[in-house]
Amino acid sequence: MPHPEAALKKAPTGIRGLDEITGGGLPAGRPTLVCGGPGSGKTLVALSFLVNGARQFDEPGVLLTFEENANDLASDVASLGFDLPELLASGKLIIDYVRIERSEIEETGEYDLEGLFVRLEQAVRAIGARRVVLDTIESLFSGLSNENALRAELRRLLRWLKDRGLTAVITGERGKETLTRQGLEEYVSDAVILLDHRVHEELSTRRLRIVKYRGSHHGTNEYPFLIDRDGLGVLPVTALGLDHAAPTERVSSGVAPLDAMFGGRGFYRGSTVLLSGTAGTGKTSLAASFANAACARGERCLYFLLEESPRQMIRNMRSIGLDLGQWVEAELLQMHADRPSRFGLEAHLAAMYRAIEVTRPQVVVVDSITDLLSAGELNSVRAMLVRLIDHLKTQAVTAMFTSLTPADGEVGDTHAGVSSLIDAWVLMTLERSGGTRQRRIGVLKSRGMPHSNRVYEFTLTDHGFKVPGSGAAGEAPAES
């Protein structure tokens, strides 16, 4: 006897992350309710379902809209790469705008949706549609007092869609005490997706939750999603695992003295390295050296800047002999700069996932994770970094994070609380004595990699890192 979930046919949405969360897409031949408040993304989810169905899965679709006409919709989504006029011209999509003015409605006698059925059936037959969207269903209730009669008609409409094997998405406005204003979830119950757009401490976050999915396993947590020029993408951030590979290959840090501290071979590929220290200790310089070395090996590097612009970074690194600009021009180095306070943590994490997906880097640098505290509390930042680190490890990406240690704090203070999650921890310190500054570097932690227990003094010159007594700049220090 087949497993119930295996017997449930699904219609993929083509929306990044959503098909993963739903185990393959929406229930094929059944209705799905997508509900949420104004601006939560309901119409975009529905349109993405239709457009991706026509483009990727050869399933034409019909959009029955009660709020915007075809021209307005096309204009709204053109910036997301949706060419609705092209789909309309090719016969893969029909948009039927049903204009409902509350002031023009006169409720007399029995009320039914027979006229709506006729219009919908004509559109479905015209292009052989397999997908249907009703956006938004609340408009049908406008000006009508007999809601029971209308609900009975809507049930008939849903049965009509099911009988024809049409996969339908119905959008609805969020209610105060119910998922929708009219309690649609009571009978649109095959699948219910709730969208939320919340603002906390002036930071905006969009989240998605699968409230119900009859006959199928699905993710039950809240998932952040992002709307940008590439459309809509959902981040399955709770799909964590500990089954990632453990490569034995080593990669250079870009600084010979530091490589020497790890047996002269650098870090394991796919490992996560934390550089922590007070301001001015050289964390960013070391992270830039790591990125420079990766590009010199012909590897792609993705560098997330949370404190300065790419141009400022490139200019500053020239002072220690690093020409990062050449790697940007060669498209080996991609820099993404953004203020942490611009978005919520989930939006930053979704943006990072998106950049990793597009760039496919071998090396990632985040400078500095301490700045993320301006976008959320310590526990939230740590949860975000757990998910990012797990994702990078599943991709065998070698990652380096910088973190600020308070000047009057303990050695273990990293401000972001992630030292237990990383594979190698390098501490950089700066001491002032007699009018001079002395920088030191040492390894606090190294999982599976032999390392030196010594603390080395170093200086930053126009040729990079210099360890006194090691010879030319960048050479490995001699062990005593």
Secondary structure as UniProt FT lines:
FT   HELIX           4..7
FT   STRAND          10..11
FT   HELIX           18..21
FT   TURN            22..23
FT   STRAND          26..27
FT   TURN            28..29
FT   STRAND          31..36
FT   TURN            38..39
FT   HELIX           42..56
FT   STRAND          61..65
FT   HELIX           70..77
FT   HELIX           78..80
FT   HELIX           84..89
FT   TURN            90..91
FT   STRAND          93..97
FT   HELIX           102..104
FT   HELIX           114..127
FT   STRAND          131..135
FT   HELIX           137..141
FT   TURN            142..143
FT   HELIX           147..163
FT   TURN            164..165
FT   STRAND          167..173
FT   TURN            181..182
FT   HELIX           184..186
FT   STRAND          191..200
FT   TURN            201..202
FT   STRAND          203..213
FT   TURN            214..215
FT   STRAND          223..228
FT   TURN            229..230
FT   STRAND          231..234
FT   TURN            237..238
FT   STRAND          250..251
FT   HELIX           256..261
FT   TURN            262..264
FT   STRAND          267..268
FT   TURN            269..270
FT   STRAND          272..277
FT   TURN            279..280
FT   HELIX           283..296
FT   TURN            297..298
FT   STRAND          301..305
FT   HELIX           310..317
FT   HELIX           318..320
FT   HELIX           325..329
FT   TURN            330..331
FT   STRAND          333..337
FT   HELIX           340..342
FT   HELIX           345..359
FT   STRAND          363..367
FT   HELIX           369..374
FT   HELIX           378..394
FT   TURN            395..396
FT   STRAND          398..404
FT   TURN            407..408
FT   TURN            411..412
FT   HELIX           419..421
FT   STRAND          424..433
FT   TURN            434..435
FT   STRAND          436..446
FT   STRAND          455..461
FT   TURN            462..463
FT   STRAND          464..466
FT   TURN            468..469
FT   TURN            473..474
//
